[in-house]
Amino acid sequence: MPSTPLYPLSFTPIFRPVLWGGTRLMRYKGYADTSEKIGECWEISPIEEHLSVVDKGSLQGKTLKELMQAYGRDILGTKHFARYGERFPLLIKLINAEQDLSVQVHPDKVSPKSEMWYILETSGDARISAGFRQGVTSEKYLSAVQEHCVPQLLHYDAIEAGNLFYIPAGRIHTIGAGSFLLEVQQPSDTTYRIFDYQRRDQEGHLRPLHLEQALEVLDFTAFPPYKERYTERKNRLNRLLSTPYFLFSTLHIDKPYMFTASEAEGCAVFFVAHGAVEIEDRWGQKVLVEQGHSVLIPSVLIPLTLTPSAASKILVVTLPE
């Protein structure tokens, strides 16, 4: 048994410059502007090449992999540890798109990756595509690939803050310019790029496409409407999405709230979308989480008391029951 006790865990953000990024992400998190085009911030990552590292407390400097090896059962809870073992089962990111992202799809068997998007902010005529239009067949798709017009086959939704989309593996999708969102997904970084607007990388080369791999996993079934419908109430946990891989909820609180073990059968990840919240765990340990930041709460620390500094919105990710 490790001698160092667990506490609410925050991690050093992993910022990723990309050609379609910008500056909004840094401002949202309260950091100084940078000249780099930041498109992603990996909040919690078990991906080997980009492991999250604890940024505060007695476990500062430890990677998420090391935490899971030492404390996996206490972090996930007995049931989820039996299912997932020592690999943390979620990858959580912020995405800021100043340009349209490529049209892409994720695999469903090798390195499976289902994901969801919660829209935090938008600008301009921001839109999302999370599937084909009705009537698209593999033949129509292959023709569009040859004619370089795949985006014309997609179903698009205009978006605003609070919109929610679920993108199971195999569903074609793209994020449009002006979108700023939280992404929760299975822990895989495998993407098959289908269409990329003839963009070039920093060396001037066209970014590669993965057309054969994409065709093997694409689901041509249309499922509109793709935008999730839900209602919310203040000062209670609102379950918005249940998937085989993660559960997603929101909390709008303007007074102290008790978060219990019945609301998270295992660990919980809190992301403060607006405001600031003090979290006190069952042992009396406290941490302040401000807008744009996240914290991982190990299973053994629940129940919690959440005390907002003002009206605050918290996005909550837990594991399937």
Protein Blocks (a to p, Z undefined) as FASTA:
>chain_A
ZZbdcddddddddddddfkbcfklmmmnopacdfbdcfbdcfbacbfklcccdfedjkgo
iafklmmmmmmmmmnomklmmmnomadfbdcdddddfbdcddddddfklopacdddddfb
dchjbdddebdcehiafklmmmmmmnopmmmmpccddddehiacdddehiacdddehiac
dddddddfbdcdfbgghpacfkopacdddfklmmmmocfbdcbdfbdcddddehiacdfb
dcfkbccdddddfbdcdddfklogcddddddfbhcdddddfkopacdddehiacdddfkl
pccddddfbdcddddddddZZ
